[in-house]
Amino acid sequence: MKNAAKHATITDIAKKLGISVATVSRALNNNPKIKNETKDLVIKIAEELKYTPNTIAISLKSNRTTTIGVIVPEIKHDFFSSAISGIEEVAYQSGYTILLCQSNESYEREVLNTSVLMHHRVAGVIVSISQNTKNAEHFQDLLRRRIPLVFFDRVCDDVMASKVMIDDYKCAFNAVTYLINKGYKRIAHFAGPKELSICKKRMSGYCDALKLAHIFLNNRFVQYGGMHEQDGYNSMDNLLKENIIPDAVFAVNDPVALGTYQRIKEAKLKIPDDIAIMGFSNNKITGLVEPQITTVDQPSFEMGRKAAEILIQTIEGKLLEPKTLILNATLIERRST
């Protein structure tokens, strides 16, 4: 069996040209003390040998990389894939690459991801936390090591780092008020994990909208679960088994809304005639099902862009204090309401 091809090094270039390794290094780094003819020759041979710099060695020497770590709960969710695209666009334009990790909604995996990124000496980290994250010590460890950190969407309120988000309370309040104004009174809320910040804020918005409209909050209409389709399906199934039929459901996010949609369809009930559905985040599929699902449009791509811009500003010393950026979100009215 043949050995794998060996990567060319600056030593190989130096031997080929009969000059010192130091001279090759200075030429590749455009040192003004090296003649242009020598630089051109070094670059020519480097290209012939298909030489690429050892970024790991460079980072060990300079204690800095141009890699940004990104941790998201899941990639399959349209919201997060769109946000990642926004992060990558800004990173690429600024000369950075991204190293992507998925926590898969696991706190333990999120801690492991954070450790891996630290060992890769990333220049900074962008995070949207898992639905099970309650302890933020791994993020505090990043800050203690002077690794810049930016949260987006799902944030840790008690960590002194920059944050990019929407006003989840206001958006939920407006969404439920919209349902009330459409004539719906028996409005259920399929909530996410009780401790997750965005879920608590959306629950508060739901409760306050009902209170302002003098609508009694029936605790049986509130179903706690996770952030996936199966959670919405299970929540709707729980109500149907108890013969509790709301006239509308406000879901914590679009995957939960889609699970709700599926169970309502299985029960041969009509949307919105029997039960209306309101989602949250504007996943693409909400506009493809029939009827299309009314939802809150979170600017996911822009959220990713802004998170990357803030992180790079922090890495490069242009932003010295953490900042919180609140982006606008709009309600998209469709036929499910």
C-alpha positions in Angstrom: 0.0 0.0 0.0 1.3 3.4 -0.9 1.7 6.0 1.8 -0.7 9.0 1.9 0.7 12.1 0.1 2.8 14.2 2.4 1.8 17.8 2.8 4.4 20.3 1.5 6.0 22.4 4.2 8.1 25.6 4.1 11.2 23.4 4.6 10.3 21.7 1.3 10.1 25.1 -0.4 13.4 26.2 1.2 15.2 23.0 -0.1 13.8 23.4 -3.6 15.1 27.0 -3.8 18.3 26.5 -1.8 17.4 29.3 0.7 16.7 29.3 4.4 13.4 28.4 6.0 13.3 31.8 7.7 13.6 33.5 4.3 10.7 31.4 3.0 8.6 32.2 6.0 9.3 36.0 5.7 8.5 35.9 2.0 5.1 34.1 2.5 4.3 36.7 5.2 5.2 39.6 2.8 8.0 40.9 4.9 9.3 44.2 3.4 12.9 43.1 4.0 12.6 40.3 1.4 13.1 41.3 -2.3 10.1 41.1 -4.5 11.9 38.7 -6.9 12.4 36.3 -4.0 8.8 36.6 -2.9 7.5 35.9 -6.4 9.8 32.8 -6.6 8.7 31.5 -3.2 5.0 31.9 -4.1 5.6 30.2 -7.5 7.2 27.1 -5.8 4.6 27.1 -3.1 1.9 26.9 -5.7 3.7 24.1 -7.6 4.1 22.1 -4.4 0.5 22.8 -3.4 1.7 24.3 -0.1 -1.0 25.3 2.4 -0.2 27.0 5.8 -0.6 24.8 8.9 -3.3 26.8 10.6 -3.1 24.8 13.8 0.6 25.6 14.2 -0.1 29.2 13.4 -2.8 29.4 16.0 -0.5 27.8 18.6 2.2 30.4 17.9 -0.1 33.4 17.8 -2.7 32.1 20.4 -5.4 33.2 18.0 -7.3 31.6 15.1 -9.7 32.9 12.5 -12.2 30.1 13.4 -15.6 30.9 15.0 -17.4 28.2 17.0 -21.1 27.9 16.6 -23.4 25.8 18.8 -27.1 25.3 17.9 -29.7 22.9 19.3 -30.4 21.3 15.9 -29.6 21.9 12.3 -32.8 20.5 10.8 -34.9 23.3 12.2 -35.3 25.9 9.5 -34.8 28.7 12.0 -31.3 27.5 13.0 -30.2 26.5 9.5 -31.1 30.0 8.3 -29.3 31.6 11.2 -26.2 29.6 10.5 -26.3 30.9 6.9 -26.3 34.4 8.2 -23.4 33.7 10.5 -21.4 32.1 7.8 -22.0 35.0 5.3 -20.6 37.6 7.7 -17.7 35.3 8.8 -16.7 34.6 5.2 -16.8 38.3 4.3 -14.6 39.1 7.4 -12.0 36.4 6.7 -13.3 33.9 9.3 -14.5 30.3 9.0 -17.0 28.6 11.3 -16.8 25.3 13.2 -20.4 24.1 13.7 -21.6 22.0 16.6 -25.1 20.6 17.3 -26.2 20.1 20.9 -29.2 18.0 19.8 -31.1 19.7 22.7 -28.8 18.0 25.2 -27.1 20.0 28.0 -24.3 17.4 28.4 -23.6 17.5 24.7 -23.6 21.3 24.8 -20.9 21.3 27.5 -18.9 18.8 25.5 -19.2 21.0 22.4 -18.0 24.0 24.3 -15.0 22.1 25.6 -14.1 20.9 22.0 -14.3 24.5 20.7 -12.0 25.7 23.5 -9.4 23.0 22.6 -9.6 24.1 19.0 -8.6 27.6 20.2 -11.5 29.3 18.4 -11.5 33.1 18.2 -15.0 33.3 19.7 -18.3 31.4 20.1 -21.9 32.0 19.0 -24.5 29.9 20.9 -28.2 29.2 21.0 -28.7 27.1 24.1 -30.4 23.7 24.4 -33.8 23.3 25.9 -32.3 21.4 28.8 -29.6 24.0 29.7 -30.0 25.2 33.3 -26.4 25.6 34.4 -24.2 28.2 32.5 -20.8 27.3 34.0 -19.4 26.1 30.7 -20.2 29.5 29.2 -18.6 31.3 32.2 -15.5 29.2 31.5 -15.3 30.6 28.0 -15.4 34.2 29.4 -12.8 33.4 32.0 -10.5 32.2 29.2 -11.2 35.6 27.4 -13.0 33.9 24.5 -15.7 36.3 23.2 -19.2 34.9 23.4 -22.5 35.9 21.8 -25.9 34.3 22.4 -28.8 34.4 19.9 -32.5 33.6 20.2 -32.1 31.2 23.2 -29.9 33.0 25.7 -28.6 32.7 29.3 -29.8 35.8 31.1 -27.3 35.5 33.9 -24.2 35.4 31.7 -22.6 38.8 30.9 -22.2 38.3 27.2 -23.7 40.0 24.1 -27.2 38.8 23.0 -29.2 39.0 19.8 -32.9 38.2 20.1 -36.5 39.3 19.6 -38.9 40.5 22.2 -40.5 37.1 22.9 -43.0 38.4 25.5 -44.2 41.1 23.1 -44.5 38.8 20.1 -46.5 36.2 22.1 -48.7 38.9 23.6 -49.5 40.3 20.2 -50.0 36.8 18.7 -52.6 35.9 21.3 -54.2 39.3 21.2 -54.6 38.7 17.4 -56.4 35.4 18.1 -58.7 37.1 20.7 -59.5 39.9 18.2 -60.5 37.2 15.7 -63.1 36.0 18.2 -61.2 33.0 19.7 -61.7 32.7 23.5 -60.8 29.1 24.4 -57.1 29.5 23.5 -54.7 26.7 24.5 -50.9 27.2 24.8 -48.6 24.3 24.0 -45.6 25.6 25.9 -41.9 24.5 25.8 -39.7 23.6 28.8 -40.6 25.6 31.9 -37.0 26.8 32.5 -36.1 27.9 29.0 -36.0 31.7 28.9 -37.9 32.2 25.5 -40.6 29.8 26.7 -41.1 31.6 29.9 -41.4 34.9 28.1 -43.9 33.5 25.5 -45.9 32.0 28.4 -46.0 35.4 30.1 -47.2 37.0 26.9 -50.0 34.4 26.5 -51.2 34.9 30.1 -51.1 38.7 30.0 -53.0 38.8 26.7 -55.8 36.7 28.2 -55.8 38.7 31.4 -56.1 42.0 29.5 -59.1 40.6 27.6 -60.7 39.4 30.8 -60.5 35.8 29.7 -60.1 33.2 32.4 -56.9 31.2 32.2 -57.8 27.6 32.2 -54.7 25.7 33.4 -55.9 22.6 31.6 -55.4 24.5 28.3 -51.6 24.9 29.1 -49.6 21.8 28.0 -45.8 21.8 28.7 -43.5 19.8 26.5 -40.4 20.2 24.4 -39.8 22.0 21.1 -40.4 19.3 18.5 -43.3 18.1 16.4 -44.0 15.1 18.7 -44.4 17.5 21.6 -47.2 19.3 19.8 -48.8 16.0 18.7 -48.7 14.7 22.3 -50.1 18.0 23.8 -53.1 18.0 21.3 -53.6 14.3 22.0 -53.7 14.9 25.8 -56.5 17.4 25.4 -58.5 15.3 23.0 -58.3 12.3 25.3 -59.8 14.5 28.1 -62.4 15.7 25.6 -61.1 19.3 25.9 -61.5 21.1 22.6 -60.0 24.6 22.5 -61.0 26.9 19.6 -57.4 27.9 19.1 -53.9 26.8 19.9 -50.9 29.1 20.3 -47.8 26.9 19.9 -44.4 27.8 21.4 -42.8 27.3 18.0 -43.5 26.0 14.5 -42.5 22.4 15.0 -44.9 22.2 17.9 -47.6 23.8 15.7 -47.0 21.2 13.0 -47.4 18.4 15.5 -50.6 20.0 16.6 -51.7 20.3 13.0 -51.1 16.5 12.4 -53.1 15.4 15.5 -56.0 17.7 14.6 -56.1 16.3 11.1 -56.1 12.7 12.5 -59.0 13.6 14.7 -61.0 14.7 11.5 -61.4 18.2 13.0 -61.2 21.2 10.6 -58.6 24.0 10.7 -59.5 26.8 11.5 -63.3 26.0 11.7 -62.9 23.7 14.7 -59.5 24.7 16.0 -57.2 27.5 14.8 -53.4 27.2 15.0 -50.8 29.9 15.6 -47.1 29.0 15.3 -43.9 30.9 16.0 -40.7 31.3 13.9 -42.0 31.0 10.3 -40.5 27.7 9.2 -40.8 27.2 5.5 -43.1 24.2 5.9 -45.8 26.4 7.6 -46.4 28.0 4.2 -46.6 24.6 2.4 -49.2 22.7 4.4 -53.0 23.2 3.8 -54.2 25.4 5.3 -51.1 27.4 5.7 -50.2 28.2 9.3 -50.3 31.7 10.8 -47.0 32.3 12.6 -44.6 34.9 14.0 -41.8 35.6 11.6 -38.4 35.6 13.4 -35.7 37.2 11.3 -33.4 34.2 11.7 -30.9 35.0 8.9 -30.5 38.6 10.2 -30.2 37.3 13.7 -27.3 35.1 12.6 -25.7 38.0 10.7 -25.9 40.4 13.7 -24.6 37.8 16.1 -21.6 37.3 13.9 -21.0 41.0 13.4 -21.1 41.6 17.2 -18.7 38.6 17.8 -16.2 39.8 15.2 -16.3 43.3 16.6 -15.6 41.9 20.0 -12.8 39.6 18.8 -11.1 42.6 17.0 -11.4 44.9 20.0 -13.9 47.2 18.4 -16.6 46.3 21.0 -15.5 46.4 24.6 -18.7 45.9 26.5 -21.5 43.3 26.0 -24.5 44.6 24.1 -28.1 43.3 23.7 -29.7 43.7 20.3 -33.5 43.3 20.0 -34.7 42.6 16.4 -38.2 43.2 15.1 -40.5 40.2 14.4 -43.8 40.4 12.5 -47.0 38.3 12.5 -47.8 36.5 9.3 -51.5 35.9 8.9 -52.5 32.8 7.0 -55.5 30.5 6.7 -55.0 28.5 9.9 -56.6 31.3 11.9 
